[in-house]
Amino acid sequence: MTSTTTTARTGPTADRSRRVGDTLFVMQIVSALGFGAFQGALMLTTTEGVSLTWLVFWGIFLLINLSLSIRANELQPSRITRQTVWTYATWTAVMITTTGIYLFGDGILWTAIDTWTALIALAGIAGTLHVGRRHALGVTDPLVRGYLAVFFKGVPQLTLAGNIFLVGGSGLSLFAIVIGHLTVCSRLGQIIMSLREAGWDRNRQGSAISEIANEISWITVTVVWLIVP
């Protein structure tokens, strides 16, 4: 009787978790494609406030998290982790396309903000690698890659906020602002669900660290974008 009761409780819980995971996955894919469409279309008209380093470092950030999710799925395969892999793969493809639109547009390719972004981010990356070496951790370590993602995403978004404050943010769409929060929070939801499903390993810890930094810095961008006329 005890065994039957446990199964009955487990079944609905598993189905509910699967539905939530599927919903988050669909939201991510739709959001990625929507971001590419809205932001890409806007950048054909204006790139005010947008910087090349923000786009490029974002692409690297996605590649880092894609590698983390792939490795996590190799070590502990699960439905949610596979969906996370496809999420990062889709976003990576969209970001490559968006960066291409920026490069072939009429805007200024490199500004002082890009220089500062590169200097600060690269200093943080070098510091992360140095600390990792002191603890006998190479660039392939999941936590090292998680902190690297902070400097590839968090720093460029903070300098993006500075750029918007200085020159305006008409090149950043409302869709991008809103979707930025929805997608980061839903990815954090996917990570939390995968932690409950497959355990708190170093790959998932690395992903969590990078996404938390992502959300904090995007909140800063949002506040600046809202107050700048």
N, C-alpha and C positions, 0 to 999 in steps of 0.2 A: 504493500500500500504506500509506503514511504517513497519507493522508487517511482511509482506511477504519478504521485503528486508532484515530485520534483520535475519530471518530464513535462507535465502539464504547465508548470510555471515557466520552465525554460523555453518551451516552444514559442509562446506569444512574445516573450522578451526578445528572443532571437529574431523573430519576424519584424518586430518593431524597430530593432536596431538596424536591420537590413534596409527597411524602408527609409529610415532617417539617413543612412549612409548613401543610398541611391539618390535621395533628394539633394543632398549636399553635392554629390558628384555631378548631377545634371545642372545644378545651379552654377558650378564652376565652369563647365563647358560652355553654357549659354553666356555666362558673364565674359569669358575670354573672347568668344566670337563677337559679342556686343561691343566690348572695349575696342577690339581691332577695327570694327566698322565705324563707330562713333568718333573715336580718337583719331583714327586714320583719316576720316573724311574732314574733320576739323583742321588737321595739320596740313591738308592740301590748301587751306585758306590762310591760316596763321599758325605760327609756332611760338608766339609770345609766351615767355615764362618757361617753356620747355627747353631742356638742355640735352646735349648729346650724351654726356656722361651718365645722366639719369637713365636714359634708355639702354645704353651699353652695359652699365653695371647691373641694371635690372635683369638683362638677359643672362649675364654671368651668374647672378643670384639664382635664377630659375634653373640653370644648368646644374649648379651645386645641389639644389634641393631635388632635382630630378635624379641625380646620381645617388643621393641619400635614400630616396624612396625606392629606387631600383635595388640597391643593396639590401635595404630592409626587407623587401619582398623576396629576395633570394635567400636570406637567412630564415625568415619566418613568413612564408606565403600566406596571404589572406585576401579576401575579396576587397576589403576597404583599402588595403595597401596597394593592390593592383589599380584601383580607381585613382588613388593618389598619384601613381606613376603616370596614368593617362592625363590627369589634371595638369601636372607640371609639363608634360610633353606638349599639350595643346597650348598652354600659355607661352612656352618657349617659341613655338612656331609663330604665334601671334606677335610676340615681341620682335622677332627677327623681321617680320613684315613691316611693323610700325617703324622700326629703326630705319629700314630701307626707304620708307616714305620721307622720313626726316632728312636723310642723307641726300636724296634727289630733289628736295624742295628748294625754295628760294631763300630760306632762312640762313642766319650766320651759323656755321658749323661748330665753331669753337669760340668760347668767350672766357672772360676772367673767372666766371663761376665754374666752368669746366676745369680750369687749371687748379683752383682751390679744391674742388671735389676730388680730383685725381690725387693731389698731394696728401690730403687728409686721409682718404680711403687707403691709398697705398702705404702710408705710414702705419695705419691701423693693421693692415694686412701683414706688413713686415713684423710688427710687434706680436701679432698672433702667432706667426710662424716661429718667431724667436722663443716665445714662451712654450710653444709646443715642443720645440727641440729640447729645451731644458728639461722637459718632462718625458723625453724619449717618445714623443708623439709626432708622427709625420703628417703631411698634408692629407693623407688618405684616412686619418682618424676622423670619425664622424663628428665629434665635438669640435675639433679644430675646424672642420669644414662648416659647422654650424656658426661658429664665431666669425669665420671669414665671410659668411653670407651677411652677417650684421654690417660689415663694412662695405660690402658690395651693394646693399639695399638701404640700410638705415642712414648712412652718411649721405649718399646721393639724394635721398628724399629730404633730408634736413637742408642741404644746400639748394635743393629745388624750391623749398619754402623761402629761402633767402632770395633766390632769383625772382620769384613771384612778387615778393615785397618790393624789390628794386624796379622791376620793369613791367609788372602786371602779369595776370594769369589767364588772358583770354585764349591762349593756346591749349589750355587744359580744360577738357569738357566736364560738365556736371556729371555725366554718366561715369566718367573715369573716377571722379571723386567718390561718388556713392558706391560704385562697384568695388572700388579699392577696399573699402571697409567690409562690404559683404563677403568678398572673396577671401580676404585674410581671415576673418572670423570663421567662415565655413571651412577653410583649410585647417585652422586650429581645431575645429570640431572633428574633422576627419582624423587628425593626429591623436586627439584625446580618445576617440573611439578605437583607433588602432592600438593605442596603449592598453586599453581595457581588454581588447580582443587578443593581442599577441604579446603584451608585456612592455616594460619600460627599458628598452635597449638603447645603446648609445646612438644608433641611427635616428631613432625617433626623438631622443633628447636633442640632437643637433637640429632637427627640423623644427622642434618647438622653440628653441632659442632664437632661431632666425626669424620665425614668423611673429613672435612677440615683439622683437625689435622692429619688424616691418610695420606692425599696427601702431606702435607708439610714434614712429616717425611720420606715418601717414596722417595721424591725428594732427600733428604739427602743420603739415601741408594744408590740411583742410581748414584749420583755424585761420591761417594766413590768407588762403584763397578767398575765404568768406569776408575778411575785413578789408582787403585791398580793393579799391574801387575798380 
